[in-house]
Amino acid sequence: MQLVVARIGRAHGIKGEVTVEVRTDEPELRLAPGAVLLTDPAPTGPLTIETGRVHSGRLLLRFEGVRDRTGAEALRNTLLIAEIDPAELPEEEDEYYDHQLMDLDVVTKDGTEIGRITEISHLPSQDLFIVERADGSEVLIPFVEAIVIEIDLVEQRAVIDPPPGLIDDQAADDGTAPDDAAPDEAADGSSASNRDES
């Protein structure tokens, strides 16, 4: 199983360091010195991390064999990909890898079927489940503790307790069902302990 764990940004300094946009909740594990990562585009890699440090809130990496700014700039926009065991679980109890959540059935706590998770969108404030309904429309479900109350990997389902308007308003926006209810503001910006990994 392959996971994108970072995207390489600009070169930093003249000694081959690069900034990286971290896309994993476990950078200390996935982006540690000695880690060998595949790349997209593939011919750029594999890359072995030689050093890593945080500078002004950003992670800087240097790779073996990259010694100057020119070499670092040549890596810009490259995706870094880690190989993991599909059976491996995140360290935190309430965290999940994307591949564990894909295709889960989404149901409300009273058993009403909403749809199936087809994509997970990673936003700065929270993650979103993109759920495809039976009619082909999509609903966005914030992956926060107050709304996603249970992830059952055995039964392959996510149980939600949506605030008033979360499901119906999105259906109305798609033209599938009218509803005058306003979205519940509590659905926006809530923090969650059950974060997934990208």
ZAZALUM-709394 format. One record per atom (N, C-alpha, C): residue number from 1; residue in three letters; atom name; x, y, z. Coordinates in pm, whole numbers, plus 50000, padded with zeros to 5 digits. Layout:
N
NUM ala CA X Y Z
...
This chain:
198
1 met N 50085 49882 50000
1 met CA 50000 50000 50000
1 met C 50089 50124 50000
2 gln N 50056 50220 49914
2 gln CA 50136 50342 49904
2 gln C 50056 50462 49954
3 leu N 50123 50548 50032
3 leu CA 50062 50670 50083
3 leu C 50147 50790 50048
4 val N 50084 50896 49997
4 val CA 50155 51021 49975
4 val C 50174 51086 50112
5 val N 50300 51114 50147
5 val CA 50328 51168 50280
5 val C 50376 51313 50276
6 ala N 50414 51362 50158
6 ala CA 50460 51502 50149
6 ala C 50473 51542 50003
7 arg N 50476 51674 49983
7 arg CA 50508 51730 49852
7 arg C 50625 51825 49871
8 ile N 50725 51813 49785
8 ile CA 50844 51896 49795
8 ile C 50813 52036 49742
9 gly N 50855 52137 49820
9 gly CA 50835 52276 49781
9 gly C 50964 52338 49730
10 arg N 50988 52463 49769
10 arg CA 51104 52537 49721
10 arg C 51234 52490 49785
11 ala N 51342 52520 49717
11 ala CA 51474 52499 49776
11 ala C 51493 52599 49889
12 his N 51569 52558 49990
12 his CA 51598 52645 50104
12 his C 51749 52653 50119
13 gly N 51804 52773 50101
13 gly CA 51948 52789 50112
13 gly C 52021 52732 49991
14 ile N 52148 52707 50010
14 ile CA 52232 52665 49897
14 ile C 52292 52526 49916
15 lys N 52250 52455 50021
15 lys CA 52313 52326 50051
15 lys C 52223 52206 50023
16 gly N 52118 52226 49943
16 gly CA 52036 52113 49901
16 gly C 51911 52087 49982
17 glu N 51882 52172 50081
17 glu CA 51761 52152 50159
17 glu C 51638 52197 50079
18 val N 51524 52135 50110
18 val CA 51397 52173 50048
18 val C 51291 52187 50156
19 thr N 51195 52274 50132
19 thr CA 51077 52280 50218
19 thr C 50984 52168 50172
20 val N 50901 52119 50264
20 val CA 50804 52017 50226
20 val C 50668 52050 50284
21 glu N 50565 52020 50207
21 glu CA 50427 52030 50253
21 glu C 50391 51892 50307
22 val N 50380 51881 50437
22 val CA 50356 51752 50502
22 val C 50212 51707 50478
23 arg N 50195 51581 50441
23 arg CA 50062 51525 50417
23 arg C 50040 51397 50497
24 thr N 50101 51391 50613
24 thr CA 50085 51278 50701
24 thr C 50073 51327 50844
25 asp N 49998 51255 50926
25 asp CA 49990 51287 51068
25 asp C 50108 51229 51145
26 glu N 50195 51156 51078
26 glu CA 50309 51091 51144
26 glu C 50441 51129 51076
27 pro N 50471 51260 51066
27 pro CA 50594 51299 50998
27 pro C 50720 51245 51065
28 glu N 50714 51233 51200
28 glu CA 50831 51183 51271
28 glu C 50862 51038 51235
29 leu N 50762 50966 51185
29 leu CA 50780 50827 51142
29 leu C 50809 50818 50993
30 arg N 50729 50887 50912
30 arg CA 50736 50875 50766
30 arg C 50848 50958 50704
31 leu N 50887 51068 50771
31 leu CA 50984 51160 50712
31 leu C 51109 51171 50798
32 ala N 51147 51062 50862
32 ala CA 51264 51060 50948
32 ala C 51390 51033 50866
33 pro N 51506 51081 50913
33 pro CA 51632 51049 50844
33 pro C 51646 50898 50826
34 gly N 51689 50860 50707
34 gly CA 51704 50719 50673
34 gly C 51586 50662 50597
35 ala N 51472 50730 50600
35 ala CA 51354 50682 50529
35 ala C 51378 50688 50378
36 val N 51339 50581 50310
36 val CA 51350 50574 50165
36 val C 51211 50587 50107
37 leu N 51192 50688 50022
37 leu CA 51059 50719 49971
37 leu C 51054 50709 49820
38 leu N 50944 50656 49770
38 leu CA 50918 50658 49627
38 leu C 50872 50797 49588
39 thr N 50867 50825 49460
39 thr CA 50832 50960 49416
39 thr C 50733 50956 49300
40 asp N 50665 51066 49283
40 asp CA 50582 51091 49165
40 asp C 50619 51230 49117
41 pro N 50689 51240 49003
41 pro CA 50716 51136 48904
41 pro C 50820 51034 48950
42 ala N 50797 50910 48909
42 ala CA 50879 50798 48956
42 ala C 51028 50811 48924
43 pro N 51067 50862 48804
43 pro CA 51210 50868 48773
43 pro C 51291 50956 48868
44 thr N 51226 51043 48944
44 thr CA 51297 51130 49038
44 thr C 51351 51051 49156
45 gly N 51290 50941 49190
45 gly CA 51327 50866 49309
45 gly C 51384 50729 49277
46 pro N 51395 50647 49380
46 pro CA 51360 50677 49520
46 pro C 51457 50776 49584
47 leu N 51409 50844 49687
47 leu CA 51490 50942 49760
47 leu C 51506 50896 49903
48 thr N 51629 50908 49954
48 thr CA 51658 50874 50094
48 thr C 51678 51002 50173
49 ile N 51603 51018 50281
49 ile CA 51616 51138 50363
49 ile C 51746 51131 50443
50 glu N 51828 51235 50428
50 glu CA 51954 51241 50500
50 glu C 51939 51319 50630
51 thr N 51875 51436 50624
51 thr CA 51853 51516 50744
51 thr C 51714 51581 50738
52 gly N 51664 51615 50854
52 gly CA 51537 51687 50862
52 gly C 51541 51781 50982
53 arg N 51481 51900 50966
53 arg CA 51474 51995 51076
53 arg C 51358 52090 51052
54 val N 51311 52150 51159
54 val CA 51204 52248 51149
54 val C 51265 52387 51154
55 his N 51226 52472 51058
55 his CA 51275 52609 51052
55 his C 51157 52702 51028
56 ser N 51133 52794 51120
56 ser CA 51021 52889 51109
56 ser C 50888 52818 51086
57 gly N 50871 52705 51155
57 gly CA 50745 52632 51146
57 gly C 50731 52542 51026
58 arg N 50833 52532 50942
58 arg CA 50826 52447 50824
58 arg C 50931 52337 50833
59 leu N 50895 52220 50783
59 leu CA 50990 52109 50782
59 leu C 51083 52123 50662
60 leu N 51211 52112 50689
60 leu CA 51313 52114 50584
60 leu C 51378 51977 50578
61 leu N 51393 51924 50456
61 leu CA 51459 51796 50437
61 leu C 51577 51812 50342
62 arg N 51677 51725 50362
62 arg CA 51784 51713 50264
62 arg C 51795 51565 50229
63 phe N 51810 51537 50101
63 phe CA 51815 51399 50053
63 phe C 51958 51362 50015
64 glu N 51988 51234 50031
64 glu CA 52121 51185 49993
64 glu C 52145 51215 49845
65 gly N 52263 51268 49816
65 gly CA 52301 51296 49678
65 gly C 52260 51433 49629
66 val N 52181 51507 49708
66 val CA 52140 51642 49669
66 val C 52220 51740 49752
67 arg N 52313 51812 49690
67 arg CA 52409 51891 49765
67 arg C 52402 52041 49737
68 asp N 52321 52085 49640
68 asp CA 52317 52227 49609
68 asp C 52175 52272 49576
69 arg N 52160 52402 49559
69 arg CA 52028 52460 49535
69 arg C 51969 52412 49402
70 thr N 52054 52394 49301
70 thr CA 52006 52349 49171
70 thr C 51943 52211 49182
71 gly N 52009 52120 49252
71 gly CA 51954 51987 49272
71 gly C 51825 51989 49351
72 ala N 51820 52077 49451
72 ala CA 51699 52088 49532
72 ala C 51583 52143 49451
73 glu N 51608 52246 49370
73 glu CA 51502 52304 49287
73 glu C 51447 52203 49185
74 ala N 51532 52112 49141
74 ala CA 51488 52011 49043
74 ala C 51384 51916 49103
75 leu N 51377 51911 49237
75 leu CA 51282 51821 49304
75 leu C 51147 51889 49331
76 arg N 51136 52016 49302
76 arg CA 51015 52092 49337
76 arg C 50889 52028 49279
77 asn N 50784 52023 49363
77 asn CA 50652 51965 49330
77 asn C 50650 51813 49321
78 thr N 50762 51748 49356
78 thr CA 50764 51602 49358
78 thr C 50686 51552 49480
79 leu N 50603 51451 49459
79 leu CA 50531 51388 49571
79 leu C 50618 51280 49631
80 leu N 50621 51272 49764
80 leu CA 50695 51169 49835
80 leu C 50597 51062 49881
81 ile N 50628 50937 49853
81 ile CA 50535 50826 49875
81 ile C 50600 50719 49962
82 ala N 50530 50682 50068
82 ala CA 50578 50578 50159
82 ala C 50506 50448 50131
83 glu N 50579 50339 50138
83 glu CA 50521 50205 50127
83 glu C 50486 50159 50268
84 ile N 50360 50120 50290
84 ile CA 50322 50070 50423
84 ile C 50250 49938 50409
85 asp N 50252 49862 50515
85 asp CA 50178 49737 50522
85 asp C 50029 49771 50531
86 pro N 49944 49714 50443
86 pro CA 49800 49744 50448
86 pro C 49736 49714 50584
87 ala N 49796 49622 50660
87 ala CA 49741 49587 50791
87 ala C 49788 49682 50901
88 glu N 49882 49769 50868
88 glu CA 49936 49861 50968
88 glu C 49831 49964 51007
89 leu N 49827 49997 51135
89 leu CA 49731 50095 51187
89 leu C 49807 50217 51239
90 pro N 49744 50335 51235
90 pro CA 49808 50454 51293
90 pro C 49833 50433 51442
91 glu N 49926 50513 51495
91 glu CA 49961 50499 51637
91 glu C 49848 50541 51729
92 glu N 49775 50646 51693
92 glu CA 49666 50695 51777
92 glu C 49540 50613 51755
93 glu N 49467 50589 51862
93 glu CA 49349 50502 51857
93 glu C 49241 50554 51763
94 asp N 49219 50684 51760
94 asp CA 49110 50742 51681
94 asp C 49156 50796 51546
95 glu N 49269 50749 51496
95 glu CA 49317 50791 51364
95 glu C 49304 50675 51266
96 tyr N 49288 50712 51140
96 tyr CA 49270 50612 51034
96 tyr C 49345 50657 50910
97 tyr N 49394 50559 50836
97 tyr CA 49450 50588 50705
97 tyr C 49337 50601 50605
98 asp N 49360 50679 50501
98 asp CA 49256 50700 50400
98 asp C 49202 50569 50344
99 his N 49294 50474 50317
99 his CA 49248 50350 50253
99 his C 49154 50270 50343
100 gln N 49161 50292 50475
100 gln CA 49069 50224 50566
100 gln C 48928 50282 50559
101 leu N 48919 50409 50524
101 leu CA 48791 50480 50525
101 leu C 48720 50479 50390
102 met N 48797 50461 50284
102 met CA 48736 50461 50150
102 met C 48635 50347 50137
103 asp N 48523 50378 50075
103 asp CA 48416 50283 50045
103 asp C 48335 50239 50167
104 leu N 48358 50302 50284
104 leu CA 48272 50271 50398
104 leu C 48131 50322 50370
105 asp N 48031 50245 50413
105 asp CA 47892 50291 50407
105 asp C 47871 50395 50517
106 val N 47802 50503 50484
106 val CA 47772 50607 50582
106 val C 47625 50597 50618
107 val N 47599 50581 50748
107 val CA 47462 50571 50798
107 val C 47446 50663 50918
108 thr N 47322 50709 50942
108 thr CA 47296 50788 51062
108 thr C 47281 50692 51180
109 lys N 47280 50748 51300
109 lys CA 47273 50661 51418
109 lys C 47140 50586 51427
110 asp N 47036 50634 51354
110 asp CA 46909 50560 51353
110 asp C 46902 50460 51238
111 gly N 47015 50446 51164
111 gly CA 47023 50345 51058
111 gly C 46991 50392 50919
112 thr N 46958 50520 50901
112 thr CA 46929 50573 50768
112 thr C 47055 50573 50683
113 glu N 47047 50514 50564
113 glu CA 47163 50508 50476
113 glu C 47182 50641 50404
114 ile N 47302 50694 50409
114 ile CA 47334 50820 50343
114 ile C 47407 50796 50211
115 gly N 47504 50707 50212
115 gly CA 47581 50680 50091
115 gly C 47710 50609 50123
116 arg N 47811 50633 50037
116 arg CA 47939 50563 50047
116 arg C 48052 50664 50033
117 ile N 48156 50651 50116
117 ile CA 48271 50742 50109
117 ile C 48350 50711 49982
118 thr N 48362 50813 49895
118 thr CA 48435 50795 49771
118 thr C 48567 50872 49769
119 glu N 48579 50968 49860
119 glu CA 48701 51050 49863
119 glu C 48713 51115 50000
120 ile N 48836 51147 50039
120 ile CA 48860 51219 50164
120 ile C 48940 51343 50129
121 ser N 48885 51459 50165
121 ser CA 48949 51586 50135
121 ser C 49016 51637 50262
122 his N 49146 51667 50252
122 his CA 49223 51712 50367
122 his C 49235 51864 50362
123 leu N 49162 51931 50449
123 leu CA 49165 52076 50458
123 leu C 49248 52118 50579
124 pro N 49295 52244 50583
124 pro CA 49376 52287 50698
124 pro C 49304 52273 50832
125 ser N 49173 52300 50835
125 ser CA 49101 52299 50962
125 ser C 49048 52162 51001
126 gln N 49013 52081 50901
126 gln CA 48955 51949 50928
126 gln C 48954 51868 50799
127 asp N 48924 51740 50811
127 asp CA 48908 51655 50694
127 asp C 48760 51640 50662
128 leu N 48730 51615 50536
128 leu CA 48592 51596 50492
128 leu C 48577 51462 50423
129 phe N 48469 51391 50456
129 phe CA 48429 51274 50377
129 phe C 48347 51325 50258
130 ile N 48381 51283 50139
130 ile CA 48295 51308 50023
130 ile C 48216 51181 50002
131 val N 48084 51192 50023
131 val CA 47996 51075 50025
131 val C 47905 51078 49904
132 glu N 47906 50970 49827
132 glu CA 47819 50959 49710
132 glu C 47690 50891 49750
133 arg N 47579 50958 49719
133 arg CA 47446 50904 49751
133 arg C 47399 50813 49639
134 ala N 47291 50742 49666
134 ala CA 47239 50645 49569
134 ala C 47199 50712 49437
135 asp N 47157 50840 49443
135 asp CA 47115 50909 49321
135 asp C 47232 50973 49246
136 gly N 47355 50951 49296
136 gly CA 47473 51005 49229
136 gly C 47518 51140 49282
137 ser N 47437 51206 49364
137 ser CA 47477 51334 49422
137 ser C 47579 51310 49533
138 glu N 47646 51418 49574
138 glu CA 47748 51407 49678
138 glu C 47711 51491 49799
139 val N 47752 51441 49916
139 val CA 47734 51512 50042
139 val C 47871 51522 50108
140 leu N 47901 51637 50166
140 leu CA 48027 51657 50237
140 leu C 48002 51643 50387
141 ile N 48075 51551 50450
141 ile CA 48059 51526 50593
141 ile C 48190 51561 50664
142 pro N 48191 51663 50751
142 pro CA 48313 51692 50827
142 pro C 48353 51573 50914
143 phe N 48479 51535 50906
143 phe CA 48528 51422 50986
143 phe C 48570 51475 51122
144 val N 48468 51507 51203
144 val CA 48490 51558 51338
144 val C 48412 51471 51436
145 glu N 48460 51467 51557
145 glu CA 48408 51377 51659
145 glu C 48259 51400 51685
146 ala N 48216 51526 51678
146 ala CA 48076 51557 51708
146 ala C 47979 51504 51602
147 ile N 48029 51480 51481
147 ile CA 47942 51435 51372
147 ile C 47966 51289 51339
148 val N 48091 51249 51322
148 val CA 48123 51108 51294
148 val C 48142 51040 51429
149 ile N 48038 50970 51473
149 ile CA 48040 50919 51611
149 ile C 48099 50779 51621
150 glu N 48111 50710 51508
150 glu CA 48168 50574 51513
150 glu C 48224 50536 51376
151 ile N 48343 50478 51378
151 ile CA 48400 50413 51260
151 ile C 48408 50265 51292
152 asp N 48334 50185 51219
152 asp CA 48330 50040 51241
152 asp C 48392 49972 51121
153 leu N 48522 49939 51134
153 leu CA 48593 49878 51021
153 leu C 48550 49735 50998
154 val N 48499 49669 51100
154 val CA 48451 49531 51085
154 val C 48324 49529 51000
155 glu N 48230 49616 51033
155 glu CA 48104 49625 50959
155 glu C 48116 49713 50836
156 gln N 48233 49777 50818
156 gln CA 48259 49864 50703
156 gln C 48157 49978 50695
157 arg N 48143 50052 50804
157 arg CA 48051 50163 50803
157 arg C 48099 50276 50894
158 ala N 48055 50396 50860
158 ala CA 48076 50513 50943
158 ala C 47940 50560 50990
159 val N 47924 50574 51121
159 val CA 47796 50617 51178
159 val C 47806 50765 51210
160 ile N 47708 50843 51161
160 ile CA 47712 50987 51182
160 ile C 47588 51036 51257
161 asp N 47606 51149 51323
161 asp CA 47496 51219 51389
161 asp C 47497 51362 51335
162 pro N 47442 51382 51214
162 pro CA 47455 51512 51149
162 pro C 47369 51619 51215
163 pro N 47419 51742 51225
163 pro CA 47337 51850 51277
163 pro C 47226 51883 51178
164 pro N 47120 51947 51224
164 pro CA 47010 51981 51133
164 pro C 47061 52060 51013
165 gly N 47018 52018 50894
165 gly CA 47053 52090 50773
165 gly C 47178 52040 50701
166 leu N 47264 51964 50768
166 leu CA 47389 51922 50704
166 leu C 47363 51837 50580
167 ile N 47276 51740 50592
167 ile CA 47246 51650 50480
167 ile C 47144 51714 50386
168 asp N 47033 51765 50440
168 asp CA 46925 51816 50358
168 asp C 46964 51940 50278
169 asp N 47041 52031 50339
169 asp CA 47080 52152 50267
169 asp C 47169 52120 50148
170 gln N 47259 52024 50164
170 gln CA 47346 51988 50053
170 gln C 47265 51923 49942
171 ala N 47166 51844 49978
171 ala CA 47080 51782 49877
171 ala C 47005 51891 49801
172 ala N 46960 51996 49873
172 ala CA 46888 52105 49808
172 ala C 46980 52179 49712
173 asp N 47107 52198 49752
173 asp CA 47202 52266 49664
173 asp C 47224 52187 49536
174 asp N 47214 52055 49545
174 asp CA 47229 51971 49427
174 asp C 47102 51964 49346
175 gly N 46993 52024 49398
175 gly CA 46866 52019 49327
175 gly C 46792 51889 49346
176 thr N 46832 51811 49448
176 thr CA 46769 51680 49466
176 thr C 46657 51684 49569
177 ala N 46659 51783 49661
177 ala CA 46553 51790 49761
177 ala C 46547 51929 49818
178 pro N 46431 51992 49818
178 pro CA 46421 52126 49876
178 pro C 46425 52122 50027
179 asp N 46483 52226 50086
179 asp CA 46488 52236 50232
179 asp C 46527 52378 50266
180 asp N 46448 52443 50351
180 asp CA 46476 52581 50387
180 asp C 46560 52593 50512
181 ala N 46598 52480 50573
181 ala CA 46673 52486 50698
181 ala C 46811 52543 50674
182 ala N 46859 52618 50769
182 ala CA 46994 52675 50759
182 ala C 47094 52578 50817
183 pro N 47218 52577 50764
183 pro CA 47319 52487 50819
183 pro C 47349 52523 50963
184 asp N 47376 52423 51040
184 asp CA 47411 52443 51181
184 asp C 47555 52490 51187
185 glu N 47579 52605 51249
185 glu CA 47713 52660 51250
185 glu C 47811 52573 51326
186 ala N 47762 52489 51415
186 ala CA 47853 52404 51493
186 ala C 47924 52304 51404
187 ala N 47871 52281 51283
187 ala CA 47936 52185 51194
187 ala C 48063 52242 51135
188 asp N 48083 52374 51145
188 asp CA 48201 52435 51086
188 asp C 48307 52457 51192
189 gly N 48430 52422 51160
189 gly CA 48541 52456 51246
189 gly C 48556 52374 51372
190 ser N 48477 52269 51389
190 ser CA 48493 52185 51507
190 ser C 48622 52107 51497
191 ser N 48690 52087 51608
191 ser CA 48810 52007 51606
191 ser C 48775 51863 51637
192 ala N 48863 51773 51599
192 ala CA 48833 51632 51618
192 ala C 48957 51558 51664
193 ser N 48934 51452 51742
193 ser CA 49046 51368 51783
193 ser C 49065 51254 51687
194 asn N 48960 51225 51607
194 asn CA 48971 51113 51514
194 asn C 49010 51164 51377
195 arg N 49138 51201 51366
195 arg CA 49189 51250 51238
195 arg C 49244 51134 51157
196 asp N 49228 51136 51022
196 asp CA 49287 51033 50936
196 asp C 49424 51076 50891
197 glu N 49505 50978 50820
197 glu CA 49634 51013 50762
197 glu C 49623 51012 50613
198 ser N 49694 51110 50548
198 ser CA 49695 51113 50405
198 ser C 49823 51060 50354
